[in-house]
């Protein structure tokens, strides 16, 4: 993973600036906006590269035509190999960041710790 992107992502996840959501990169319901951990990475990419979120399908905006996984350009920019952030951690256990966020209910701070240690 690109060290500069990694540092920005970890900082953003720990900042408290982003409210955590699940099952979509970004969810917008009225004034409430939430992100999954991968959506935070997309937001960093957007800020640096001037891209825009797409119009919401229901309450789910797309980013570069993706709604729940990383777009290929974001993966390449960040130096990730998969659109779900697959990793091997905790005594060889295989999982993906998307699972830590959506299925295991890990907080952004816990996910930041995993990124810091295993990427």
Helices and strands as residue ranges (DSSP letters): H 3-14, E 26-29, E 32-35, H 37-49, H 72-78, E 86-89, E 93-96, H 97-102, H 108-118
